[in-house]
Amino acid sequence: MKLTIISGRSGSGKSTALHVLEDHGYYCIDNLPASLLISLANRITAGAAEIPNVAVSIDARNSSTDLQQAPMMIKELKTRKLLIEIIFLDANSQTLLQRFSESRRKHPLTTETLSLTEAIDQESELLESISIMASLSIDTSNMSQHQLRDTIKNRLCDSTENGLALQFQSFGYKNGVPADADIVYDLRCLPNPYWDTTLRALTGLDSPVVSYLDSREEVQEMSKDIAAYLQKWLPSFEFNNRSYITVALGCTGGQHRSVYLCEKLSQEFSANYSNVQARHRELN
C-alpha cells in the first residue's frame, strides 16, 4: 500500500502524471485539500484490502492555510506504517509562461492586481516547503507530454521491486545543467568525437562513436571512476530512504560523450538494480 503525493507549479504536468498513475491502477484524487491528508491515510490503512495504491495532487489551488500545514502532516504520515512518496514536477518560469499562453488557461493565483509572471513566482514560494521534501523531482521544461508520460511510467510504474530507481541522464552544458539532477559529472575534459568530421553528425548511440570512445583510455578511466563512486555510495543513499537518484552526465552539446557514458553506465548498473533508466535530454 502506497500513498503518492504529486505536487508542483501549475503547468508542470501534474495532471498528466496523475493520469499515468490512474492508468496503472492507482486511485487518484486531483487537488486534495492538504487538511484531509491524515483522514485519507486513516482510510487507506483501515481498508488496505480494498483500496489500491493512492495518488493525490496538492498544489497552489489549496488554501494558503492548508499549504502551510502540508509539510507537518506529511512528516506525521512518514512515522506511520504507510509508504509515502512525494513527486515534485516543475519547469523553468519561461516555459510555464509559454504553456499558459498557448493553452490560454488562467493561472490559479492570478488576480486583477497579480500578473501571470508574478503568480508563477509566488507559486514557487508557496510550494517550496513541499518541494524540499520530494522523493523525486522532475524538470519537465524540455519534455513533451508524451515524454513526461514515459518518464512517469518508467520511474514510478515499471519497477517490480521496492528498490532504488536509478536514472542516468545525458545533457549538454550549452543548454544548462538539469534542475532535477542529484549527482552531476562533467565530461568535457574527455576527447570529443565532434572534432572528427566523420562522427560529427552521429551520436553516442551510433557504433562508430561507440568504437571511437571505447578506444580512448581516459574515457574508460572516467567510466571506471564514476562507477566506483556510485557503487560505493548508492547503498548509503538507499539506506537513508532515497527511492530515486538521477545521475546527470554532461558534455558540451549532449550528443556524443555524455550519451555514450550514460548508456554504458546504465547497462552496467542494470545488473544490480531492477529499475535503471537512461534518458538523453538533447536527443529527446
ABEGO torsion letter per residue (X at the ends): XBBBBBBEBBGAGAAAAAAAAAAAGBBBBBGBBAAAAAAAAAAAAAAAAABBBBBBBBBAABBAAAAAAAAAAAAAAAABBBBBBBBBBBBBAAAAAAAAAAAGBBBAABBAABBAAAAAAAAAAAAAAAAAABABBBBAAABBAAAAAAAAAAAAAABABBBBBBBBBBBBAAAEBBAABABBBBAAABBBAAABAAAAABBAABAAAAAAAAABAAAAAAAAAAAAAAAAAAAAAAAAGBABBBBBBBBAAGABAAAAAAAAAAAAAAAABABBBBBBAAAX
